[in-house]
Amino acid sequence: MTGTHPTSPTGRSRHAEVAGAGFAGLTVSIALARRGWTVRLHEQNDQVRDFGAGILLWRNAMLALDVIGVAGAIRANGVQPGTYDTSLNGEPVSSELAGYPYWAITRPKLHALLATAAREAGVEIVTDSRAVGADPAGALLLADGARLEADLVIGADGAGSAVRNSLGELTQERKKYQDGVCRVLIPRPEEFQGPEWDRVIDFWTLEPDPMRILFIPTGPDTIYMGMMATTTNERASRIPIDVEVWSRRFPHLATAVELAGRAEGGRHDSYQTNRVTPWSTGRAVLVGDAAHAMCPALGQGASVGIVNAVELAHTLDQYDDVDKALAVWEQRERGMTDAAQARSAYMAETRTLAKGNGFTPEVMETANFVLSSATPEIVAAYPVPEVNRSW
Ligand code: 5PR
């Protein structure tokens, strides 16, 4: 262990090439740049933006985002849900997580805040730049034939990661599940204005087949709706939202469903997991969905990626030797990540959340994970209410 040292043992600044400007790629880039690395971040699209709907950032992600100086902007631009309420067939079954430190925000806003922080930290962002692979000796390979050498190459290029697929040393298991989710952002209707609506409401129905609307206010003007169904229910798995099929099942949410039907930019994704071992080889490493895409049942896919990205930069700062740092990092994060993947798959398969009172101590383990990079002051700024600690 050597404490903070932005330079390599040779005295020069260390350099990273990162593939993918999603949440994990931006986060790891900011974290490294703030620790003195030079960072070039490649995005295959022609713009740096997110096309998704909304997101919950659990306490673990807030700690990580605080370490890189972005949490204040998230708190200012997002909504801290008052409670997480569950209803089954129109009947309330539970109200949980009162006072828990987590925030909801739109994905485009989160992405814009991270992109701004990346530029401020000195990250060079290159658009229209597609990575096709990595050389474990320390080079990122681009579609245009370029070979970019670096002290560390980072694949943050999502569940379909080309960087990962180019590295034969990494094994991966992929699994698909029967559920999928349509995610849309709607303008917040009059009837859902006011602080009493600043809460998550998980509206479940299970008969004749599971259909569920996860209702999450993401700001004064927007609500994120996660509309889950089995992929065999084709009408409920369509974008644009099939207003008839959804409002028949959720008549009391007809206004919101109407708006969902008109929403632009919605998307449908089916649940899947990919488990990769190990997460690195030589000087090439994976972060985010490239390493550990998971079912969204815990709402932890992005949060775990953000945590591991910040922890990676911190651990690289603690050890001169990249190999050693990568090994220590994976050891620190692997147990928590594997457990989150297994638990979210179990919850998706059994639909335990529908019964209410789903946020048991085991389920909250991921959200309550304390990062080695978070100072005691940061940890203290996100107190976990007694009720969420002592079921
Ligand atoms: N939580 C969140 C979410 O977006 C989804 C789920 C849980 C925040 C769906 O996208 O259970 O699938 C879920």
Boltz pocket constraint, residues with backbone or C-beta under 6 A from the ligand:
constraints:
  - pocket:
      binder: B
      contacts: [[A, 54], [A, 55], [A, 56], [A, 181], [A, 183], [A, 214], [A, 226], [A, 228], [A, 295], [A, 296], [A, 297], [A, 298], [A, 299], [A, 300]]
      max_distance: 6.0
